[in-house]
Amino acid sequence: HGKKGVLNFKSSQKLNCDALSDEKIDEYAVLLAEHGFVGRDISNLVITLVQSAYANPNFELTEEAIHKIIHEQVDKKKMEKGFAQKKKSVLEQTIDKERKFFEFQQHNEQLIKE
């Protein structure tokens, strides 16, 4: 437990994340919820934020870096949802074709029997 705005990683190293105000956290929480982020997505987001901090010589997260990373993750989630929707659509089309073919075969078998 450190002071507000500081996450403890090692006893000698503290992450400066003062750019994450309560208002910004609320704003980002709504944004992530609106885009259907789940635990795994949020975990990946936090890992990316920490990696960004480690890449910073002052071991800090700037408001710009946080904004950029969160919006990149949102864009990635949108793209994943788009791929999932396309995959579902193709699967539904395949099932529909199989059903129609099956119905056609059954109809032909009925005609042959008559």
mmCIF file of the C-alpha atoms, coordinates in Angstrom:
data_MODEL
# 
_entry.id   MODEL 
# 
loop_
_atom_site.group_PDB 
_atom_site.id 
_atom_site.type_symbol 
_atom_site.label_atom_id 
_atom_site.label_alt_id 
_atom_site.label_comp_id 
_atom_site.label_asym_id 
_atom_site.label_entity_id 
_atom_site.label_seq_id 
_atom_site.pdbx_PDB_ins_code 
_atom_site.Cartn_x 
_atom_site.Cartn_y 
_atom_site.Cartn_z 
_atom_site.occupancy 
_atom_site.B_iso_or_equiv 
_atom_site.pdbx_formal_charge 
_atom_site.auth_seq_id 
_atom_site.auth_comp_id 
_atom_site.auth_asym_id 
_atom_site.auth_atom_id 
_atom_site.pdbx_PDB_model_num 
ATOM 1   C CA . HIS A 1 1   ? 0.000   0.000   0.000   1.00 0.00 ? 1   HIS A CA 1 
ATOM 2   C CA . GLY A 1 2   ? 1.646   3.188   -1.153  1.00 0.00 ? 2   GLY A CA 1 
ATOM 3   C CA . LYS A 1 3   ? 0.409   6.700   -1.516  1.00 0.00 ? 3   LYS A CA 1 
ATOM 4   C CA . LYS A 1 4   ? -2.219  7.456   -4.142  1.00 0.00 ? 4   LYS A CA 1 
ATOM 5   C CA . GLY A 1 5   ? -0.884  7.342   -7.695  1.00 0.00 ? 5   GLY A CA 1 
ATOM 6   C CA . VAL A 1 6   ? 2.024   5.003   -6.927  1.00 0.00 ? 6   VAL A CA 1 
ATOM 7   C CA . LEU A 1 7   ? 2.104   1.256   -7.514  1.00 0.00 ? 7   LEU A CA 1 
ATOM 8   C CA . ASN A 1 8   ? 4.805   -0.736  -5.735  1.00 0.00 ? 8   ASN A CA 1 
ATOM 9   C CA . PHE A 1 9   ? 6.698   -3.188  -7.938  1.00 0.00 ? 9   PHE A CA 1 
ATOM 10  C CA . LYS A 1 10  ? 9.904   -3.696  -6.004  1.00 0.00 ? 10  LYS A CA 1 
ATOM 11  C CA . SER A 1 11  ? 10.905  -2.134  -2.730  1.00 0.00 ? 11  SER A CA 1 
ATOM 12  C CA . SER A 1 12  ? 13.382  0.098   -4.566  1.00 0.00 ? 12  SER A CA 1 
ATOM 13  C CA . GLN A 1 13  ? 11.272  0.952   -7.601  1.00 0.00 ? 13  GLN A CA 1 
ATOM 14  C CA . LYS A 1 14  ? 7.927   2.756   -7.694  1.00 0.00 ? 14  LYS A CA 1 
ATOM 15  C CA . LEU A 1 15  ? 5.784   3.467   -10.729 1.00 0.00 ? 15  LEU A CA 1 
ATOM 16  C CA . ASN A 1 16  ? 4.641   7.066   -11.049 1.00 0.00 ? 16  ASN A CA 1 
ATOM 17  C CA . CYS A 1 17  ? 1.123   6.950   -12.426 1.00 0.00 ? 17  CYS A CA 1 
ATOM 18  C CA . ASP A 1 18  ? -0.167  10.334  -11.283 1.00 0.00 ? 18  ASP A CA 1 
ATOM 19  C CA . ALA A 1 19  ? -1.669  10.751  -14.771 1.00 0.00 ? 19  ALA A CA 1 
ATOM 20  C CA . LEU A 1 20  ? -4.386  8.291   -13.724 1.00 0.00 ? 20  LEU A CA 1 
ATOM 21  C CA . SER A 1 21  ? -6.791  10.518  -11.834 1.00 0.00 ? 21  SER A CA 1 
ATOM 22  C CA . ASP A 1 22  ? -10.048 9.140   -10.436 1.00 0.00 ? 22  ASP A CA 1 
ATOM 23  C CA . GLU A 1 23  ? -11.895 10.915  -13.257 1.00 0.00 ? 23  GLU A CA 1 
ATOM 24  C CA . LYS A 1 24  ? -9.687  9.332   -15.914 1.00 0.00 ? 24  LYS A CA 1 
ATOM 25  C CA . ILE A 1 25  ? -10.081 5.903   -14.335 1.00 0.00 ? 25  ILE A CA 1 
ATOM 26  C CA . ASP A 1 26  ? -13.870 6.331   -14.408 1.00 0.00 ? 26  ASP A CA 1 
ATOM 27  C CA . GLU A 1 27  ? -13.730 7.530   -18.028 1.00 0.00 ? 27  GLU A CA 1 
ATOM 28  C CA . TYR A 1 28  ? -11.564 4.596   -19.103 1.00 0.00 ? 28  TYR A CA 1 
ATOM 29  C CA . ALA A 1 29  ? -13.698 2.103   -17.146 1.00 0.00 ? 29  ALA A CA 1 
ATOM 30  C CA . VAL A 1 30  ? -16.798 3.235   -19.047 1.00 0.00 ? 30  VAL A CA 1 
ATOM 31  C CA . LEU A 1 31  ? -14.934 3.062   -22.365 1.00 0.00 ? 31  LEU A CA 1 
ATOM 32  C CA . LEU A 1 32  ? -13.693 -0.466  -21.678 1.00 0.00 ? 32  LEU A CA 1 
ATOM 33  C CA . ALA A 1 33  ? -17.133 -1.612  -20.537 1.00 0.00 ? 33  ALA A CA 1 
ATOM 34  C CA . GLU A 1 34  ? -18.780 -0.137  -23.637 1.00 0.00 ? 34  GLU A CA 1 
ATOM 35  C CA . HIS A 1 35  ? -16.445 -2.181  -25.812 1.00 0.00 ? 35  HIS A CA 1 
ATOM 36  C CA . GLY A 1 36  ? -17.014 -5.437  -23.941 1.00 0.00 ? 36  GLY A CA 1 
ATOM 37  C CA . PHE A 1 37  ? -13.664 -5.781  -22.208 1.00 0.00 ? 37  PHE A CA 1 
ATOM 38  C CA . VAL A 1 38  ? -13.441 -8.849  -19.976 1.00 0.00 ? 38  VAL A CA 1 
ATOM 39  C CA . GLY A 1 39  ? -10.890 -9.839  -17.348 1.00 0.00 ? 39  GLY A CA 1 
ATOM 40  C CA . ARG A 1 40  ? -8.345  -11.143 -19.839 1.00 0.00 ? 40  ARG A CA 1 
ATOM 41  C CA . ASP A 1 41  ? -8.567  -7.935  -21.920 1.00 0.00 ? 41  ASP A CA 1 
ATOM 42  C CA . ILE A 1 42  ? -8.046  -5.777  -18.842 1.00 0.00 ? 42  ILE A CA 1 
ATOM 43  C CA . SER A 1 43  ? -5.151  -7.948  -17.694 1.00 0.00 ? 43  SER A CA 1 
ATOM 44  C CA . ASN A 1 44  ? -3.483  -7.548  -21.100 1.00 0.00 ? 44  ASN A CA 1 
ATOM 45  C CA . LEU A 1 45  ? -4.108  -3.801  -20.948 1.00 0.00 ? 45  LEU A CA 1 
ATOM 46  C CA . VAL A 1 46  ? -2.425  -3.519  -17.537 1.00 0.00 ? 46  VAL A CA 1 
ATOM 47  C CA . ILE A 1 47  ? 0.545   -5.566  -18.749 1.00 0.00 ? 47  ILE A CA 1 
ATOM 48  C CA . THR A 1 48  ? 0.920   -3.232  -21.732 1.00 0.00 ? 48  THR A CA 1 
ATOM 49  C CA . LEU A 1 49  ? 0.747   -0.178  -19.443 1.00 0.00 ? 49  LEU A CA 1 
ATOM 50  C CA . VAL A 1 50  ? 3.446   -1.621  -17.174 1.00 0.00 ? 50  VAL A CA 1 
ATOM 51  C CA . GLN A 1 51  ? 5.650   -2.427  -20.185 1.00 0.00 ? 51  GLN A CA 1 
ATOM 52  C CA . SER A 1 52  ? 5.266   1.172   -21.299 1.00 0.00 ? 52  SER A CA 1 
ATOM 53  C CA . ALA A 1 53  ? 6.331   2.383   -17.872 1.00 0.00 ? 53  ALA A CA 1 
ATOM 54  C CA . TYR A 1 54  ? 9.407   0.152   -17.905 1.00 0.00 ? 54  TYR A CA 1 
ATOM 55  C CA . ALA A 1 55  ? 10.315  1.599   -21.311 1.00 0.00 ? 55  ALA A CA 1 
ATOM 56  C CA . ASN A 1 56  ? 10.167  5.124   -19.847 1.00 0.00 ? 56  ASN A CA 1 
ATOM 57  C CA . PRO A 1 57  ? 13.499  6.316   -18.387 1.00 0.00 ? 57  PRO A CA 1 
ATOM 58  C CA . ASN A 1 58  ? 11.657  7.849   -15.411 1.00 0.00 ? 58  ASN A CA 1 
ATOM 59  C CA . PHE A 1 59  ? 9.527   4.733   -14.889 1.00 0.00 ? 59  PHE A CA 1 
ATOM 60  C CA . GLU A 1 60  ? 6.302   6.652   -15.303 1.00 0.00 ? 60  GLU A CA 1 
ATOM 61  C CA . LEU A 1 61  ? 3.083   6.518   -17.258 1.00 0.00 ? 61  LEU A CA 1 
ATOM 62  C CA . THR A 1 62  ? 2.246   9.754   -18.990 1.00 0.00 ? 62  THR A CA 1 
ATOM 63  C CA . GLU A 1 63  ? -1.312  10.783  -19.775 1.00 0.00 ? 63  GLU A CA 1 
ATOM 64  C CA . GLU A 1 64  ? -0.470  10.569  -23.487 1.00 0.00 ? 64  GLU A CA 1 
ATOM 65  C CA . ALA A 1 65  ? 0.923   7.034   -23.175 1.00 0.00 ? 65  ALA A CA 1 
ATOM 66  C CA . ILE A 1 66  ? -2.092  5.833   -21.187 1.00 0.00 ? 66  ILE A CA 1 
ATOM 67  C CA . HIS A 1 67  ? -4.513  7.386   -23.682 1.00 0.00 ? 67  HIS A CA 1 
ATOM 68  C CA . LYS A 1 68  ? -2.653  5.892   -26.651 1.00 0.00 ? 68  LYS A CA 1 
ATOM 69  C CA . ILE A 1 69  ? -2.413  2.400   -25.154 1.00 0.00 ? 69  ILE A CA 1 
ATOM 70  C CA . ILE A 1 70  ? -6.048  2.269   -24.052 1.00 0.00 ? 70  ILE A CA 1 
ATOM 71  C CA . HIS A 1 71  ? -7.301  3.414   -27.438 1.00 0.00 ? 71  HIS A CA 1 
ATOM 72  C CA . GLU A 1 72  ? -5.013  0.922   -29.214 1.00 0.00 ? 72  GLU A CA 1 
ATOM 73  C CA . GLN A 1 73  ? -6.475  -1.848  -27.045 1.00 0.00 ? 73  GLN A CA 1 
ATOM 74  C CA . VAL A 1 74  ? -10.022 -0.645  -27.815 1.00 0.00 ? 74  VAL A CA 1 
ATOM 75  C CA . ASP A 1 75  ? -9.223  -0.691  -31.556 1.00 0.00 ? 75  ASP A CA 1 
ATOM 76  C CA . LYS A 1 76  ? -7.790  -4.203  -31.186 1.00 0.00 ? 76  LYS A CA 1 
ATOM 77  C CA . LYS A 1 77  ? -10.979 -5.332  -29.404 1.00 0.00 ? 77  LYS A CA 1 
ATOM 78  C CA . LYS A 1 78  ? -13.143 -3.836  -32.179 1.00 0.00 ? 78  LYS A CA 1 
ATOM 79  C CA . MET A 1 79  ? -11.089 -5.711  -34.774 1.00 0.00 ? 79  MET A CA 1 
ATOM 80  C CA . GLU A 1 80  ? -11.381 -8.984  -32.809 1.00 0.00 ? 80  GLU A CA 1 
ATOM 81  C CA . LYS A 1 81  ? -15.164 -8.549  -32.590 1.00 0.00 ? 81  LYS A CA 1 
ATOM 82  C CA . GLY A 1 82  ? -15.290 -7.901  -36.346 1.00 0.00 ? 82  GLY A CA 1 
ATOM 83  C CA . PHE A 1 83  ? -13.350 -11.099 -37.062 1.00 0.00 ? 83  PHE A CA 1 
ATOM 84  C CA . ALA A 1 84  ? -15.578 -13.075 -34.707 1.00 0.00 ? 84  ALA A CA 1 
ATOM 85  C CA . GLN A 1 85  ? -18.700 -11.725 -36.426 1.00 0.00 ? 85  GLN A CA 1 
ATOM 86  C CA . LYS A 1 86  ? -17.349 -12.623 -39.876 1.00 0.00 ? 86  LYS A CA 1 
ATOM 87  C CA . LYS A 1 87  ? -16.429 -16.109 -38.678 1.00 0.00 ? 87  LYS A CA 1 
ATOM 88  C CA . LYS A 1 88  ? -19.924 -16.553 -37.228 1.00 0.00 ? 88  LYS A CA 1 
ATOM 89  C CA . SER A 1 89  ? -21.488 -15.346 -40.477 1.00 0.00 ? 89  SER A CA 1 
ATOM 90  C CA . VAL A 1 90  ? -19.463 -17.800 -42.577 1.00 0.00 ? 90  VAL A CA 1 
ATOM 91  C CA . LEU A 1 91  ? -20.342 -20.619 -40.191 1.00 0.00 ? 91  LEU A CA 1 
ATOM 92  C CA . GLU A 1 92  ? -24.045 -19.745 -40.344 1.00 0.00 ? 92  GLU A CA 1 
ATOM 93  C CA . GLN A 1 93  ? -23.920 -19.667 -44.169 1.00 0.00 ? 93  GLN A CA 1 
ATOM 94  C CA . THR A 1 94  ? -22.220 -23.068 -44.242 1.00 0.00 ? 94  THR A CA 1 
ATOM 95  C CA . ILE A 1 95  ? -24.803 -24.563 -41.895 1.00 0.00 ? 95  ILE A CA 1 
ATOM 96  C CA . ASP A 1 96  ? -27.610 -23.077 -43.988 1.00 0.00 ? 96  ASP A CA 1 
ATOM 97  C CA . LYS A 1 97  ? -26.164 -24.591 -47.198 1.00 0.00 ? 97  LYS A CA 1 
ATOM 98  C CA . GLU A 1 98  ? -25.768 -27.972 -45.496 1.00 0.00 ? 98  GLU A CA 1 
ATOM 99  C CA . ARG A 1 99  ? -29.367 -27.847 -44.264 1.00 0.00 ? 99  ARG A CA 1 
ATOM 100 C CA . LYS A 1 100 ? -30.681 -26.949 -47.733 1.00 0.00 ? 100 LYS A CA 1 
ATOM 101 C CA . PHE A 1 101 ? -28.617 -29.723 -49.324 1.00 0.00 ? 101 PHE A CA 1 
ATOM 102 C CA . PHE A 1 102 ? -29.945 -32.228 -46.769 1.00 0.00 ? 102 PHE A CA 1 
ATOM 103 C CA . GLU A 1 103 ? -33.528 -31.101 -47.438 1.00 0.00 ? 103 GLU A CA 1 
ATOM 104 C CA . PHE A 1 104 ? -32.910 -31.394 -51.200 1.00 0.00 ? 104 PHE A CA 1 
ATOM 105 C CA . GLN A 1 105 ? -31.582 -34.940 -50.775 1.00 0.00 ? 105 GLN A CA 1 
ATOM 106 C CA . GLN A 1 106 ? -34.583 -35.926 -48.669 1.00 0.00 ? 106 GLN A CA 1 
ATOM 107 C CA . HIS A 1 107 ? -36.954 -34.455 -51.252 1.00 0.00 ? 107 HIS A CA 1 
ATOM 108 C CA . ASN A 1 108 ? -35.230 -36.383 -54.066 1.00 0.00 ? 108 ASN A CA 1 
ATOM 109 C CA . GLU A 1 109 ? -35.416 -39.614 -52.073 1.00 0.00 ? 109 GLU A CA 1 
ATOM 110 C CA . GLN A 1 110 ? -39.168 -39.051 -51.619 1.00 0.00 ? 110 GLN A CA 1 
ATOM 111 C CA . LEU A 1 111 ? -39.595 -38.521 -55.358 1.00 0.00 ? 111 LEU A CA 1 
ATOM 112 C CA . ILE A 1 112 ? -37.663 -41.718 -56.116 1.00 0.00 ? 112 ILE A CA 1 
ATOM 113 C CA . LYS A 1 113 ? -39.846 -43.725 -53.703 1.00 0.00 ? 113 LYS A CA 1 
ATOM 114 C CA . GLU A 1 114 ? -43.046 -42.404 -55.330 1.00 0.00 ? 114 GLU A CA 1 
# 
